[in-house]
Amino acid sequence: MDRIDLSDQLSLSRLIYGMWRIGDDADTSPAHVQAKVEACLAQGITTLDQADIYGDYGAEEILGDAFRAAPGLRDKVELVTKCDIIAPIGKYATRRVKYYDTSPAHITASVETSLALMQTDRIDLLLIHRPDPLMDARETGACLDDLVASGKVRAVGVSNFRLHDWTLLQSVMSTPLVTNQIEASVLCHAPFTNGDIAWMQERGIPPMAWSPLAGGALFGPDAGAVRAVLARIAEAQGVGEDAVAVAWLLAHPARIMPVLGTNNLDRIRKIGEAARVVLDRETWFEIYTAALGHEVP
């Protein structure tokens, strides 16, 4: 499995296991969670993607229980987590409305909670989950700098930010932001033409891509033309259609890191198939054309 260097101190596996649905599994026992992580490790997938809000604010603890039950497992992986969303669910069930909080007090408290829940002394990569229109960039940036200096966080980045959100926050920080996790897939292809990916590529910043299978919509009734192309390529290369869809992202020179989430162990064991799919330029555009519904201009 290829690796992507985000800094001199941190590299991530090219494919990342997303744990946003880990709490939806009928079996959330430490042994079953460990089996998922081990299935990833067997393929060279060492990076786990979390967020404080996942699983109604319960997913980090589920992972932490697995780390507690399997000493040494934590040191085999890189942990990504996110903060700043407060939604009226779980521990925030009494809140009147969903909102964002990028205040230093909230970010610091969120990090401390994540560390405790995941049974670890460090977060490898902390992301601000959503742009906060009420963010005081100087305060937020100073807080992120302090967290890195403390050693509790090894690197920081953002998620779902547009370019102006990124530049505002980065302008007041001494620590470099190392990635932006955005939605990108065969069906969500706007980032390839709206400047989001080009801007990061220009600066040598590898993006992370959430929902690389479009939340399953790639295999729904409205994606017939795209799926037909994916199915033909998949059959020719002896892989699943999902592997081809992920390979479409991997083929881009921006060094995109897809974040894939499933609770099915058999599917987890096949995540790495995407890394061996070969797409030439014409085939890449064939998939893109099917997604657009018309030929490129």
PASEBA-1860 file (N, C-alpha, C; in nm, 3 decimals):
! residues 297
1> MDRIDLSD> 0.084/-0.119/0.000/0.000/0.000/0.000/0.088/0.125/0.000 ~ 0.063/0.214/-0.095/0.137/0.340/-0.100/0.107/0.422/0.025 ~ 0.198/0.514/0.056/0.180/0.604/0.167/0.195/0.748/0.119 ~ 0.129/0.838/0.189/0.133/0.980/0.155/0.196/1.055/0.272 ~ 0.303/1.127/0.245/0.368/1.207/0.347/0.297/1.342/0.359 ~ 0.241/1.369/0.475/0.177/1.497/0.500/0.273/1.597/0.562 ~ 0.376/1.547/0.626/0.480/1.631/0.684/0.602/1.543/0.707 ~ 0.707/1.602/0.761/0.826/1.523/0.793/0.798/1.423/0.904
9> QLSLSRLI> 0.694/1.450/0.983/0.664/1.367/1.099/0.546/1.271/1.078 ~ 0.468/1.289/0.971/0.345/1.212/0.958/0.321/1.166/0.815 ~ 0.298/1.036/0.800/0.252/0.982/0.672/0.130/0.896/0.699 ~ 0.040/0.891/0.602/-0.082/0.812/0.611/-0.085/0.709/0.500 ~ -0.158/0.601/0.522/-0.177/0.504/0.414/-0.265/0.569/0.307 ~ -0.241/0.534/0.181/-0.312/0.598/0.070/-0.463/0.575/0.082 ~ -0.502/0.456/0.123/-0.642/0.427/0.151/-0.663/0.434/0.302 ~ -0.774/0.492/0.343/-0.802/0.516/0.485/-0.934/0.449/0.521
17> YGMWRIGD> -0.935/0.386/0.639/-1.057/0.322/0.685/-1.140/0.421/0.766 ~ -1.259/0.452/0.717/-1.349/0.545/0.783/-1.439/0.474/0.883 ~ -1.447/0.529/1.004/-1.519/0.462/1.112/-1.647/0.537/1.152 ~ -1.705/0.612/1.059/-1.824/0.691/1.094/-1.946/0.603/1.122 ~ -1.946/0.479/1.070/-2.061/0.392/1.091/-2.032/0.278/1.189 ~ -1.921/0.286/1.258/-1.883/0.173/1.344/-1.987/0.145/1.453 ~ -2.056/0.250/1.497/-2.157/0.231/1.599/-2.286/0.172/1.547 ~ -2.302/0.165/1.413/-2.423/0.108/1.353/-2.417/-0.043/1.344
25> DADTSPAH> -2.299/-0.099/1.363/-2.283/-0.244/1.353/-2.353/-0.313/1.470 ~ -2.414/-0.427/1.442/-2.479/-0.503/1.549/-2.376/-0.551/1.651 ~ -2.253/-0.566/1.608/-2.146/-0.612/1.696/-2.042/-0.502/1.711 ~ -2.041/-0.437/1.824/-1.940/-0.333/1.850/-1.841/-0.378/1.957 ~ -1.830/-0.509/1.975/-1.739/-0.562/2.076/-1.594/-0.530/2.040 ~ -1.507/-0.518/2.140/-1.365/-0.493/2.113/-1.304/-0.595/2.017 ~ -1.342/-0.722/2.030/-1.285/-0.825/1.944/-1.324/-0.803/1.799 ~ -1.449/-0.763/1.775/-1.495/-0.743/1.637/-1.431/-0.618/1.576
33> VQAKVEAC> -1.420/-0.514/1.656/-1.353/-0.392/1.608/-1.207/-0.421/1.578 ~ -1.143/-0.497/1.665/-1.004/-0.534/1.640/-0.991/-0.612/1.510 ~ -1.087/-0.701/1.482/-1.083/-0.779/1.357/-1.089/-0.686/1.236 ~ -1.168/-0.579/1.246/-1.176/-0.483/1.136/-1.042/-0.413/1.115 ~ -0.983/-0.369/1.225/-0.854/-0.300/1.216/-0.747/-0.393/1.162 ~ -0.745/-0.517/1.209/-0.647/-0.615/1.162/-0.666/-0.644/1.014 ~ -0.791/-0.647/0.968/-0.817/-0.670/0.825/-0.762/-0.556/0.741 ~ -0.767/-0.435/0.796/-0.706/-0.320/0.727/-0.555/-0.332/0.726
41> LAQGITTL> -0.498/-0.362/0.842/-0.353/-0.371/0.854/-0.294/-0.476/0.760 ~ -0.369/-0.585/0.739/-0.321/-0.691/0.651/-0.302/-0.642/0.508 ~ -0.369/-0.532/0.473/-0.358/-0.476/0.338/-0.267/-0.353/0.334 ~ -0.209/-0.317/0.449/-0.126/-0.198/0.454/-0.204/-0.071/0.480 ~ -0.333/-0.087/0.515/-0.416/0.029/0.548/-0.400/0.055/0.697 ~ -0.325/0.158/0.731/-0.289/0.184/0.870/-0.358/0.305/0.929 ~ -0.433/0.380/0.849/-0.493/0.505/0.895/-0.642/0.488/0.920 ~ -0.686/0.528/1.039/-0.826/0.518/1.080/-0.883/0.659/1.093
49> DQADIYGD> -0.999/0.680/1.035/-1.062/0.812/1.034/-1.181/0.814/1.129 ~ -1.174/0.903/1.228/-1.278/0.917/1.328/-1.326/1.063/1.332 ~ -1.425/1.089/1.416/-1.469/1.224/1.450/-1.544/1.215/1.581 ~ -1.539/1.323/1.657/-1.608/1.317/1.787/-1.757/1.291/1.771 ~ -1.817/1.340/1.662/-1.962/1.328/1.642/-2.004/1.191/1.590 ~ -1.912/1.112/1.537/-1.950/0.984/1.478/-2.016/0.895/1.583 ~ -2.118/0.822/1.538/-2.189/0.731/1.628/-2.259/0.804/1.740 ~ -2.317/0.922/1.708/-2.381/1.004/1.811/-2.285/1.029/1.928
57> YGAEEILG> -2.161/1.063/1.892/-2.053/1.091/1.987/-2.010/0.965/2.062 ~ -2.027/0.848/2.000/-1.989/0.724/2.067/-1.885/0.641/1.996 ~ -1.851/0.675/1.870/-1.762/0.591/1.791/-1.619/0.588/1.845 ~ -1.572/0.700/1.897/-1.434/0.702/1.948/-1.419/0.608/2.067 ~ -1.520/0.601/2.151/-1.512/0.512/2.266/-1.513/0.365/2.224 ~ -1.589/0.334/2.119/-1.592/0.196/2.069/-1.452/0.156/2.023 ~ -1.384/0.246/1.953/-1.248/0.217/1.909/-1.154/0.209/2.029 ~ -1.172/0.299/2.126/-1.087/0.297/2.244/-1.099/0.169/2.324
65> DAFRAAPG> -1.219/0.112/2.329/-1.237/-0.016/2.398/-1.156/-0.126/2.330 ~ -1.148/-0.120/2.197/-1.068/-0.220/2.124/-0.920/-0.201/2.153 ~ -0.874/-0.076/2.160/-0.734/-0.050/2.193/-0.701/-0.098/2.334 ~ -0.794/-0.079/2.426/-0.771/-0.123/2.563/-0.759/-0.276/2.570 ~ -0.842/-0.344/2.491/-0.844/-0.491/2.494/-0.727/-0.553/2.418 ~ -0.665/-0.474/2.329/-0.556/-0.528/2.247/-0.435/-0.436/2.258 ~ -0.358/-0.448/2.364/-0.239/-0.363/2.383/-0.145/-0.373/2.263 ~ -0.099/-0.259/2.218/-0.008/-0.257/2.102/-0.077/-0.224/1.972
73> LRDKVELV> -0.210/-0.241/1.965/-0.281/-0.215/1.840/-0.277/-0.067/1.805 ~ -0.289/0.018/1.906/-0.288/0.162/1.880/-0.161/0.205/1.808 ~ -0.048/0.148/1.844/0.079/0.191/1.786/0.100/0.142/1.643 ~ 0.008/0.062/1.593/0.017/0.014/1.456/-0.059/0.103/1.358 ~ -0.131/0.203/1.410/-0.218/0.283/1.324/-0.193/0.432/1.344 ~ -0.244/0.511/1.248/-0.250/0.656/1.263/-0.397/0.693/1.286 ~ -0.420/0.776/1.386/-0.556/0.817/1.421/-0.586/0.957/1.369 ~ -0.692/0.967/1.292/-0.745/1.096/1.247/-0.876/1.117/1.320
81> TKCDIIAP> -0.897/1.235/1.375/-1.028/1.266/1.431/-1.060/1.412/1.405 ~ -1.186/1.449/1.430/-1.234/1.583/1.395/-1.316/1.639/1.510 ~ -1.329/1.772/1.510/-1.413/1.836/1.610/-1.471/1.964/1.555 ~ -1.567/2.016/1.621/-1.632/2.148/1.612/-1.782/2.139/1.585 ~ -1.836/2.019/1.553/-1.980/2.007/1.531/-2.049/1.973/1.663 ~ -2.147/2.053/1.698/-2.233/2.024/1.813/-2.374/2.004/1.759 ~ -2.423/1.883/1.769/-2.556/1.849/1.718/-2.643/1.800/1.834 ~ -2.773/1.822/1.827/-2.863/1.780/1.936/-2.887/1.629/1.939
89> IGKYATRR> -2.780/1.555/1.958/-2.784/1.409/1.970/-2.684/1.368/2.077 ~ -2.694/1.244/2.123/-2.597/1.193/2.219/-2.580/1.285/2.338 ~ -2.457/1.317/2.372/-2.430/1.398/2.491/-2.479/1.542/2.477 ~ -2.511/1.584/2.354/-2.563/1.719/2.332/-2.712/1.717/2.299 ~ -2.781/1.614/2.341/-2.922/1.595/2.303/-3.011/1.712/2.343 ~ -2.973/1.787/2.445/-3.057/1.898/2.492/-3.031/2.028/2.417 ~ -2.935/2.030/2.326/-2.908/2.154/2.252/-3.024/2.186/2.159 ~ -3.052/2.313/2.140/-3.169/2.354/2.063/-3.148/2.343/1.913
97> VKYYDTSP> -3.022/2.350/1.870/-2.993/2.357/1.727/-2.853/2.302/1.703 ~ -2.831/2.253/1.584/-2.697/2.211/1.544/-2.613/2.335/1.512 ~ -2.488/2.335/1.562/-2.403/2.450/1.534/-2.256/2.408/1.541 ~ -2.167/2.502/1.509/-2.024/2.476/1.510/-1.958/2.558/1.621 ~ -1.853/2.503/1.677/-1.781/2.573/1.784/-1.632/2.553/1.764 ~ -1.566/2.658/1.716/-1.421/2.653/1.695/-1.349/2.738/1.800 ~ -1.414/2.761/1.913/-1.348/2.834/2.021/-1.237/2.749/2.080 ~ -1.131/2.811/2.131/-1.023/2.734/2.193/-1.073/2.643/2.305
105> AHITASVE> -1.168/2.690/2.384/-1.217/2.609/2.495/-1.281/2.480/2.445 ~ -1.361/2.492/2.338/-1.428/2.372/2.287/-1.330/2.279/2.218 ~ -1.241/2.332/2.136/-1.144/2.247/2.066/-1.057/2.173/2.166 ~ -1.007/2.244/2.267/-0.921/2.181/2.367/-0.996/2.073/2.444 ~ -1.120/2.102/2.483/-1.200/2.003/2.555/-1.229/1.882/2.466 ~ -1.255/1.906/2.339/-1.282/1.796/2.246/-1.161/1.705/2.231 ~ -1.043/1.766/2.221/-0.920/1.687/2.209/-0.899/1.602/2.334 ~ -0.916/1.661/2.449/-0.898/1.586/2.574/-0.997/1.470/2.582
113> TSLALMQT> -1.119/1.495/2.540/-1.220/1.388/2.542/-1.184/1.279/2.443 ~ -1.141/1.317/2.324/-1.104/1.218/2.222/-0.987/1.132/2.270 ~ -0.889/1.195/2.330/-0.774/1.121/2.382/-0.819/1.018/2.486 ~ -0.906/1.060/2.574/-0.953/0.970/2.680/-1.037/0.856/2.622 ~ -1.129/0.890/2.531/-1.218/0.788/2.477/-1.143/0.687/2.392 ~ -1.042/0.732/2.318/-0.968/0.641/2.231/-0.848/0.578/2.299 ~ -0.834/0.601/2.428/-0.728/0.536/2.506/-0.590/0.561/2.446 ~ -0.561/0.688/2.419/-0.434/0.721/2.356/-0.379/0.850/2.414
121> DRIDLLLI> -0.251/0.872/2.394/-0.188/0.995/2.443/-0.165/1.096/2.331 ~ -0.207/1.061/2.209/-0.184/1.152/2.097/-0.287/1.129/1.986 ~ -0.318/1.233/1.916/-0.397/1.227/1.793/-0.301/1.257/1.679 ~ -0.295/1.170/1.582/-0.199/1.190/1.474/-0.238/1.306/1.383 ~ -0.369/1.319/1.358/-0.416/1.428/1.272/-0.551/1.475/1.322 ~ -0.559/1.602/1.359/-0.684/1.664/1.403/-0.736/1.755/1.293 ~ -0.863/1.737/1.258/-0.925/1.820/1.155/-1.038/1.904/1.216 ~ -1.047/2.029/1.174/-1.167/2.108/1.203/-1.274/2.059/1.106
129> HRPDPLMD> -1.384/2.008/1.159/-1.478/1.929/1.080/-1.555/2.010/0.976 ~ -1.599/2.129/1.012/-1.677/2.213/0.921/-1.636/2.358/0.937 ~ -1.640/2.437/0.829/-1.612/2.580/0.843/-1.714/2.644/0.937 ~ -1.664/2.726/1.026/-1.747/2.791/1.126/-1.759/2.939/1.090 ~ -1.878/2.986/1.051/-1.890/3.128/1.012/-1.865/3.224/1.127 ~ -1.863/3.173/1.251/-1.837/3.257/1.367/-1.695/3.238/1.420 ~ -1.610/3.173/1.341/-1.474/3.144/1.386/-1.392/3.270/1.403 ~ -1.324/3.281/1.516/-1.222/3.383/1.536/-1.091/3.315/1.495
137> ARETGACL> -1.044/3.342/1.375/-0.931/3.269/1.319/-0.807/3.278/1.406 ~ -0.782/3.395/1.463/-0.661/3.409/1.546/-0.668/3.320/1.669 ~ -0.783/3.314/1.733/-0.796/3.230/1.851/-0.790/3.082/1.814 ~ -0.862/3.044/1.707/-0.863/2.903/1.664/-0.724/2.860/1.619 ~ -0.658/2.944/1.541/-0.525/2.911/1.492/-0.425/2.896/1.606 ~ -0.430/2.986/1.704/-0.339/2.978/1.817/-0.363/2.851/1.898 ~ -0.490/2.813/1.910/-0.523/2.690/1.983/-0.465/2.568/1.912 ~ -0.480/2.563/1.780/-0.426/2.449/1.704/-0.274/2.446/1.713
145> DDLVASGK> -0.210/2.563/1.705/-0.064/2.568/1.721/-0.023/2.513/1.857 ~ -0.096/2.553/1.961/-0.063/2.509/2.097/-0.079/2.358/2.112 ~ -0.183/2.303/2.050/-0.206/2.158/2.060/-0.092/2.080/1.995 ~ -0.043/2.128/1.883/0.070/2.062/1.818/0.195/2.076/1.905 ~ 0.217/2.195/1.958/0.335/2.217/2.043/0.332/2.129/2.168 ~ 0.212/2.098/2.216/0.198/2.016/2.337/0.229/1.870/2.313 ~ 0.224/1.828/2.185/0.246/1.687/2.152/0.119/1.604/2.156 ~ 0.009/1.663/2.199/-0.116/1.589/2.202/-0.173/1.568/2.062
153> VRAVGVSN> -0.136/1.655/1.970/-0.176/1.646/1.830/-0.050/1.657/1.746 ~ -0.032/1.563/1.653/0.090/1.564/1.572/0.079/1.658/1.452 ~ -0.040/1.669/1.394/-0.060/1.755/1.277/-0.206/1.798/1.274 ~ -0.231/1.908/1.203/-0.367/1.960/1.195/-0.405/1.988/1.051 ~ -0.535/1.980/1.025/-0.589/2.009/0.894/-0.734/2.051/0.909 ~ -0.806/2.045/0.798/-0.946/2.088/0.799/-1.029/1.989/0.718 ~ -1.159/2.008/0.723/-1.251/1.923/0.649/-1.364/2.009/0.596 ~ -1.398/1.989/0.469/-1.509/2.061/0.406/-1.484/2.211/0.393
161> FRLHDWTL> -1.359/2.253/0.398/-1.326/2.395/0.384/-1.318/2.433/0.236 ~ -1.359/2.554/0.206/-1.330/2.614/0.076/-1.198/2.689/0.086 ~ -1.149/2.736/-0.025/-1.016/2.794/-0.028/-1.003/2.914/0.064 ~ -1.106/2.999/0.067/-1.098/3.119/0.152/-1.101/3.083/0.300 ~ -1.173/2.974/0.334/-1.173/2.929/0.473/-1.033/2.884/0.514 ~ -0.969/2.810/0.424/-0.834/2.759/0.449/-0.735/2.874/0.468 ~ -0.733/2.968/0.372/-0.633/3.074/0.376/-0.652/3.165/0.497 ~ -0.777/3.186/0.539/-0.801/3.267/0.658/-0.737/3.202/0.780
169> LQSVMSTP> -0.763/3.073/0.800/-0.709/3.005/0.917/-0.557/2.992/0.908 ~ -0.507/2.954/0.792/-0.362/2.934/0.778/-0.284/3.064/0.795 ~ -0.347/3.175/0.760/-0.276/3.304/0.764/-0.235/3.344/0.905 ~ -0.299/3.287/1.006/-0.267/3.326/1.144/-0.203/3.212/1.222 ~ -0.157/3.110/1.152/-0.097/2.994/1.219/0.051/2.981/1.183 ~ 0.127/2.927/1.276/0.266/2.894/1.247/0.278/2.748/1.203 ~ 0.180/2.666/1.241/0.177/2.525/1.203/0.109/2.510/1.068 ~ 0.165/2.436/0.974/0.098/2.420/0.844/-0.024/2.329/0.853
177> LVTNQIEA> -0.130/2.367/0.785/-0.243/2.278/0.767/-0.202/2.176/0.660 ~ -0.225/2.047/0.686/-0.165/1.946/0.598/-0.263/1.878/0.503 ~ -0.394/1.896/0.525/-0.490/1.835/0.432/-0.627/1.898/0.451 ~ -0.711/1.878/0.350/-0.852/1.916/0.356/-0.933/1.793/0.315 ~ -1.016/1.744/0.407/-1.100/1.628/0.374/-1.231/1.679/0.314 ~ -1.252/1.650/0.187/-1.369/1.699/0.114/-1.446/1.582/0.055 ~ -1.569/1.607/0.018/-1.646/1.504/-0.051/-1.602/1.499/-0.197 ~ -1.568/1.379/-0.243/-1.528/1.362/-0.382/-1.553/1.218/-0.424
185> SVLCHAPF> -1.608/1.201/-0.541/-1.636/1.067/-0.594/-1.667/1.080/-0.742 ~ -1.691/0.969/-0.806/-1.731/0.972/-0.948/-1.855/1.058/-0.965 ~ -1.949/1.050/-0.871/-2.071/1.129/-0.882/-2.056/1.270/-0.826 ~ -1.972/1.287/-0.725/-1.945/1.420/-0.670/-1.812/1.468/-0.726 ~ -1.815/1.510/-0.851/-1.690/1.542/-0.923/-1.664/1.691/-0.936 ~ -1.749/1.775/-0.878/-1.729/1.920/-0.887/-1.591/1.965/-0.838 ~ -1.535/1.904/-0.731/-1.403/1.950/-0.684/-1.293/1.941/-0.790 ~ -1.314/1.861/-0.895/-1.213/1.850/-0.999/-1.214/1.970/-1.093
193> TNGDIAWM> -1.322/2.047/-1.092/-1.332/2.161/-1.184/-1.363/2.293/-1.115 ~ -1.397/2.292/-0.985/-1.432/2.418/-0.918/-1.314/2.484/-0.849 ~ -1.196/2.424/-0.863/-1.075/2.483/-0.805/-1.030/2.420/-0.675 ~ -1.115/2.342/-0.610/-1.078/2.287/-0.480/-0.954/2.198/-0.488 ~ -0.957/2.101/-0.579/-0.845/2.009/-0.591/-0.726/2.077/-0.658 ~ -0.751/2.160/-0.758/-0.642/2.229/-0.827/-0.563/2.317/-0.731 ~ -0.634/2.386/-0.640/-0.569/2.474/-0.543/-0.477/2.394/-0.451 ~ -0.526/2.280/-0.403/-0.443/2.197/-0.316/-0.327/2.136/-0.393
201> QERGIPPM> -0.354/2.095/-0.516/-0.248/2.034/-0.597/-0.136/2.136/-0.624 ~ -0.174/2.259/-0.649/-0.075/2.365/-0.673/0.019/2.380/-0.554 ~ -0.035/2.361/-0.433/0.043/2.380/-0.311/0.101/2.251/-0.256 ~ 0.081/2.141/-0.327/0.136/2.013/-0.283/0.067/1.958/-0.160 ~ -0.061/1.989/-0.144/-0.138/1.943/-0.028/-0.228/1.829/-0.070 ~ -0.203/1.706/-0.023/-0.286/1.592/-0.063/-0.425/1.600/0.002 ~ -0.532/1.594/-0.077/-0.667/1.597/-0.019/-0.709/1.459/0.030 ~ -0.796/1.457/0.129/-0.866/1.335/0.167/-1.006/1.344/0.106
209> AWSPLAGG> -1.062/1.228/0.068/-1.193/1.227/0.004/-1.290/1.142/0.084 ~ -1.394/1.207/0.141/-1.495/1.129/0.210/-1.608/1.092/0.114 ~ -1.677/0.986/0.147/-1.784/0.931/0.064/-1.738/0.904/-0.079 ~ -1.627/0.833/-0.098/-1.576/0.808/-0.233/-1.666/0.718/-0.318 ~ -1.764/0.655/-0.256/-1.862/0.575/-0.331/-1.997/0.645/-0.334 ~ -1.995/0.775/-0.308/-2.116/0.858/-0.313/-2.226/0.806/-0.222 ~ -2.186/0.758/-0.106/-2.284/0.709/-0.010/-2.367/0.594/-0.061 ~ -2.313/0.518/-0.156/-2.385/0.405/-0.214/-2.466/0.441/-0.336
217> ALFGPDAG> -2.478/0.571/-0.366/-2.558/0.615/-0.481/-2.502/0.564/-0.613 ~ -2.371/0.535/-0.616/-2.311/0.481/-0.738/-2.375/0.350/-0.782 ~ -2.435/0.281/-0.687/-2.492/0.150/-0.718/-2.644/0.153/-0.710 ~ -2.700/0.274/-0.711/-2.845/0.290/-0.707/-2.905/0.299/-0.847 ~ -3.037/0.311/-0.856/-3.106/0.310/-0.985/-3.076/0.430/-1.074 ~ -3.029/0.540/-1.014/-3.004/0.660/-1.094/-2.863/0.666/-1.151 ~ -2.785/0.562/-1.125/-2.646/0.563/-1.171/-2.620/0.451/-1.272 ~ -2.722/0.416/-1.348/-2.712/0.303/-1.439/-2.600/0.314/-1.540
225> AVRAVLAR> -2.588/0.432/-1.604/-2.486/0.448/-1.708/-2.345/0.439/-1.649 ~ -2.326/0.502/-1.534/-2.196/0.498/-1.468/-2.164/0.356/-1.424 ~ -2.263/0.291/-1.366/-2.238/0.158/-1.314/-2.205/0.060/-1.427 ~ -2.265/0.079/-1.542/-2.237/-0.011/-1.655/-2.090/-0.001/-1.695 ~ -2.037/0.121/-1.694/-1.896/0.140/-1.728/-1.808/0.079/-1.619 ~ -1.841/0.106/-1.494/-1.763/0.051/-1.383/-1.764/-0.101/-1.386 ~ -1.881/-0.159/-1.414/-1.893/-0.305/-1.415/-1.808/-0.368/-1.523 ~ -1.804/-0.306/-1.640/-1.724/-0.361/-1.749/-1.575/-0.359/-1.716
233> IAEAQGVG> -1.529/-0.246/-1.659/-1.388/-0.234/-1.622/-1.355/-0.331/-1.509 ~ -1.446/-0.342/-1.413/-1.424/-0.431/-1.299/-1.412/-0.576/-1.344 ~ -1.497/-0.616/-1.434/-1.492/-0.755/-1.482/-1.360/-0.782/-1.554 ~ -1.316/-0.685/-1.633/-1.192/-0.702/-1.708/-1.070/-0.713/-1.617 ~ -1.076/-0.646/-1.500/-0.960/-0.645/-1.410/-0.978/-0.736/-1.289 ~ -1.090/-0.806/-1.281/-1.111/-0.902/-1.174/-1.127/-0.842/-1.036 ~ -1.196/-0.728/-1.030/-1.219/-0.661/-0.901/-1.366/-0.620/-0.894 ~ -1.405/-0.563/-0.782/-1.541/-0.513/-0.767/-1.558/-0.376/-0.831
241> EDAVAVAW> -1.682/-0.340/-0.857/-1.711/-0.209/-0.914/-1.666/-0.097/-0.820 ~ -1.679/-0.120/-0.690/-1.638/-0.018/-0.594/-1.488/0.009/-0.603 ~ -1.410/-0.095/-0.630/-1.265/-0.077/-0.643/-1.232/0.013/-0.762 ~ -1.306/-0.001/-0.870/-1.283/0.084/-0.987/-1.318/0.229/-0.956 ~ -1.429/0.248/-0.884/-1.470/0.384/-0.849/-1.365/0.452/-0.761 ~ -1.309/0.378/-0.669/-1.205/0.434/-0.582/-1.076/0.457/-0.662 ~ -1.045/0.365/-0.752/-0.926/0.379/-0.836/-0.933/0.504/-0.922 ~ -1.054/0.543/-0.959/-1.075/0.666/-1.038/-1.021/0.787/-0.962
249> LLAHPARI> -1.039/0.788/-0.829/-0.983/0.894/-0.747/-0.832/0.881/-0.733 ~ -0.787/0.759/-0.714/-0.643/0.735/-0.697/-0.563/0.774/-0.821 ~ -0.626/0.767/-0.937/-0.556/0.794/-1.062/-0.522/0.943/-1.079 ~ -0.587/1.028/-1.003/-0.563/1.172/-1.018/-0.428/1.209/-0.956 ~ -0.353/1.298/-1.020/-0.219/1.332/-0.971/-0.216/1.413/-0.841 ~ -0.332/1.452/-0.790/-0.335/1.531/-0.666/-0.304/1.446/-0.543 ~ -0.289/1.315/-0.560/-0.260/1.222/-0.450/-0.375/1.218/-0.348 ~ -0.495/1.199/-0.401/-0.615/1.192/-0.317/-0.611/1.068/-0.230
257> MPVLGTNN> -0.653/1.083/-0.105/-0.661/0.972/-0.010/-0.807/0.941/0.019 ~ -0.866/0.841/-0.045/-1.007/0.808/-0.021/-1.028/0.748/0.119 ~ -1.137/0.788/0.182/-1.175/0.737/0.314/-1.295/0.644/0.295 ~ -1.272/0.514/0.317/-1.374/0.413/0.290/-1.428/0.354/0.419 ~ -1.559/0.349/0.430/-1.619/0.295/0.551/-1.719/0.184/0.523 ~ -1.704/0.074/0.589/-1.800/-0.036/0.584/-1.782/-0.118/0.712 ~ -1.891/-0.180/0.755/-1.883/-0.267/0.873/-1.871/-0.413/0.835 ~ -1.879/-0.441/0.705/-1.874/-0.579/0.658/-1.727/-0.624/0.646
265> LDRIRKIG> -1.691/-0.727/0.722/-1.552/-0.772/0.723/-1.503/-0.815/0.586 ~ -1.588/-0.883/0.511/-1.547/-0.927/0.378/-1.516/-0.808/0.288 ~ -1.597/-0.702/0.299/-1.572/-0.583/0.219/-1.447/-0.510/0.267 ~ -1.427/-0.509/0.397/-1.305/-0.445/0.450/-1.182/-0.515/0.393 ~ -1.187/-0.647/0.388/-1.071/-0.723/0.337/-1.043/-0.696/0.190 ~ -1.139/-0.635/0.119/-1.122/-0.609/-0.025/-1.097/-0.462/-0.056 ~ -1.089/-0.378/0.047/-1.068/-0.235/0.023/-0.942/-0.212/-0.061 ~ -0.838/-0.288/-0.032/-0.711/-0.270/-0.100/-0.712/-0.302/-0.248
273> EAARVVLD> -0.819/-0.366/-0.297/-0.826/-0.400/-0.440/-0.812/-0.275/-0.527 ~ -0.859/-0.163/-0.478/-0.856/-0.040/-0.558/-0.714/-0.003/-0.598 ~ -0.617/-0.038/-0.515/-0.478/0.001/-0.541/-0.417/-0.073/-0.660 ~ -0.479/-0.184/-0.701/-0.421/-0.257/-0.814/-0.499/-0.239/-0.945 ~ -0.599/-0.153/-0.944/-0.673/-0.123/-1.067/-0.592/-0.024/-1.151 ~ -0.583/-0.052/-1.279/-0.510/0.034/-1.372/-0.609/0.106/-1.463 ~ -0.606/0.239/-1.461/-0.694/0.319/-1.547/-0.608/0.409/-1.634 ~ -0.616/0.391/-1.765/-0.546/0.485/-1.851/-0.632/0.612/-1.867
281> RETWFEIY> -0.579/0.712/-1.932/-0.647/0.841/-1.943/-0.783/0.828/-2.011 ~ -0.789/0.750/-2.119/-0.915/0.737/-2.191/-1.022/0.671/-2.104 ~ -0.981/0.569/-2.029/-1.077/0.500/-1.942/-1.122/0.591/-1.829 ~ -1.032/0.672/-1.775/-1.069/0.769/-1.671/-1.177/0.862/-1.724 ~ -1.155/0.912/-1.845/-1.253/1.004/-1.904/-1.381/0.931/-1.945 ~ -1.373/0.805/-1.974/-1.494/0.729/-2.004/-1.586/0.724/-1.881 ~ -1.527/0.702/-1.764/-1.604/0.702/-1.639/-1.658/0.842/-1.612 ~ -1.574/0.942/-1.633/-1.614/1.081/-1.609/-1.728/1.122/-1.702
289> TAALGHEV> -1.720/1.083/-1.828/-1.824/1.115/-1.924/-1.957/1.052/-1.884 ~ -1.952/0.928/-1.839/-2.075/0.862/-1.794/-2.135/0.935/-1.674 ~ -2.050/0.984/-1.585/-2.099/1.057/-1.468/-2.158/1.192/-1.507 ~ -2.095/1.260/-1.605/-2.147/1.388/-1.652/-2.280/1.371/-1.726 ~ -2.293/1.261/-1.796/-2.412/1.239/-1.878/-2.397/1.297/-2.016 ~ -2.279/1.345/-2.050/-2.253/1.402/-2.183/-2.102/1.407/-2.201 ~ -2.057/1.423/-2.322/-1.914/1.430/-2.345/-1.859/1.562/-2.295 ~ -1.729/1.562/-2.266/-1.667/1.685/-2.218/-1.669/1.788/-2.331
297> P> -1.665/1.918/-2.299/-1.671/2.023/-2.404/-1.561/2.009/-2.507
END
